Every structure is written in C-alpha cells, then in structure tokens.
Amino acid sequence: MEEATETAVLAYATERPAHSQGRASNELRQRGIFVSSSGVRSIWRRNDLASFKQRLAALEKQADLDAWLIYYNERTHQGKMCCRRTPVQTLIAGKEAWNEKVASLNLI
C-alpha cells in the first residue's frame, strides 16, 4: 500500500472516527484516494484504530498533544540557551547565529 494512501486513511480515521470502513472507503474514493474497505480495515488494524473506541481515543490523544505543544511553544523557558525566550524564538535566533557564522567562514 502506498504511503500517501495510508496517511490519508489514518487522517480520515481521526477526522471521522464514527464512520465505518465501508463509509471511509467511499468518502476517500470521492476525494480521489482509491482504497477498498478491507484495505481501510487493514490499515486501521495495523495502527490500533480498528474500533470506534480506539479511533476516538486516538482523536482525544491528538487533541491533548496539540494543546500541550501550543502551551510548550508559547511559554518562556529558564534554560541556559533559552534566556526567557520561547523555544521557537530560540530556534530562530540559533539559525541566525549559525548563518552568520557560516557566512563569516565563507569570507575567509
């Protein structure tokens, strides 16, 4: 099975956890992704999403993870490298410092 198809089936499973494998197959077919209902079931089983309860639990876990990432990336850090900046600000500053260093080395 193609990786793009599997990714689409997994995304659909969390997008619409109440849909059956047949409904998922038909809906994906309308989006241009051709996968049989048994193919959907196979992908769901490989990724522990075979039942509605499992798909719903995965959706809740993803929502919790998304909320935590938003909190984590917006809070300031006390660490040695962060200096009261958010992780994203630290990353951007580090990339700028790296680019300056590479540019100065290329001039030598």
C-alpha positions as CSV (number, residue, x, y, z in Angstrom):
1,M,0.0,0.0,0.0
2,E,1.3,3.5,-0.9
3,E,2.4,5.7,2.0
4,A,0.2,8.6,0.8
5,T,-2.9,6.3,0.8
6,E,-2.1,5.0,4.3
7,T,-1.6,8.6,5.6
8,A,-4.9,9.7,4.1
9,V,-6.8,6.7,5.7
10,L,-5.2,7.4,9.1
11,A,-6.1,11.1,8.8
12,Y,-9.7,10.2,7.9
13,A,-9.9,7.9,10.9
14,T,-9.3,10.7,13.3
15,E,-11.3,13.2,11.2
16,R,-14.4,11.0,11.2
17,P,-14.0,8.3,13.9
18,A,-17.6,7.2,13.8
19,H,-17.5,6.2,10.1
20,S,-17.3,2.5,9.2
21,Q,-14.6,1.1,7.0
22,G,-17.1,1.0,4.1
23,R,-18.1,4.6,4.6
24,A,-14.4,5.6,4.9
25,S,-13.6,3.8,1.7
26,N,-16.4,5.6,-0.2
27,E,-15.6,9.0,1.2
28,L,-11.9,8.6,0.4
29,R,-12.9,7.5,-3.1
30,Q,-14.7,10.8,-3.6
31,R,-11.5,12.6,-2.6
32,G,-9.6,10.6,-5.3
33,I,-8.0,8.1,-3.0
34,F,-8.9,4.6,-4.1
35,V,-8.7,2.1,-1.3
36,S,-11.1,-0.8,-0.6
37,S,-13.0,-1.2,2.6
38,S,-10.8,-4.2,3.5
39,G,-7.7,-2.0,2.8
40,V,-9.1,0.6,5.2
41,R,-9.7,-2.1,7.8
42,S,-6.1,-3.4,7.3
43,I,-4.6,0.0,7.8
44,W,-6.7,0.7,10.9
45,R,-5.8,-2.7,12.5
46,R,-2.1,-2.1,11.8
47,N,-2.3,1.3,13.7
48,D,-4.6,0.1,16.5
49,L,-7.6,2.0,15.1
50,A,-9.9,-0.9,14.4
51,S,-12.8,0.0,16.6
52,F,-14.7,3.3,17.1
53,K,-13.5,3.4,20.7
54,Q,-9.8,3.2,19.6
55,R,-10.3,5.9,16.9
56,L,-12.0,8.2,19.4
57,A,-9.2,7.6,21.9
58,A,-6.6,8.5,19.2
59,L,-8.5,11.7,18.4
60,E,-8.5,12.7,22.1
61,K,-4.8,11.9,22.5
62,Q,-4.1,14.1,19.4
63,A,-6.2,17.0,20.8
64,D,-4.3,16.7,24.1
65,L,-0.9,16.6,22.3
66,D,-1.9,19.7,20.2
67,A,-2.9,21.6,23.2
68,W,0.4,20.7,25.0
69,L,2.5,21.7,22.0
70,I,0.8,25.1,21.8
71,Y,1.4,25.7,25.6
72,Y,5.0,24.4,25.4
73,N,5.9,26.6,22.4
74,E,4.3,29.8,23.8
75,R,5.7,29.6,27.3
76,T,9.1,31.1,28.2
77,H,11.9,28.9,29.3
78,Q,14.5,29.4,32.0
79,G,17.2,27.2,30.5
80,K,20.8,28.1,29.7
81,M,20.2,28.6,26.0
82,C,16.6,30.0,26.0
83,C,17.2,33.0,28.2
84,R,13.4,33.7,28.8
85,R,12.6,33.1,25.1
86,T,10.1,30.7,23.7
87,P,11.5,27.5,22.0
88,V,10.6,28.9,18.6
89,Q,12.4,32.2,19.3
90,T,15.4,30.3,20.5
91,L,15.4,28.2,17.3
92,I,15.2,31.3,15.1
93,A,18.0,33.1,17.0
94,G,20.1,30.0,16.7
95,K,19.6,29.7,13.0
96,E,20.5,33.3,12.5
97,A,23.7,32.9,14.6
98,W,24.6,29.8,12.6
99,N,24.0,31.6,9.2
100,E,26.2,34.5,10.4
101,K,29.0,32.1,11.4
102,V,28.8,30.2,8.1
103,A,28.9,33.5,6.2
104,S,31.9,34.7,8.1
105,L,33.7,31.4,7.5
106,N,33.0,31.6,3.8
107,L,34.6,35.1,3.6
108,I,37.9,33.8,5.0
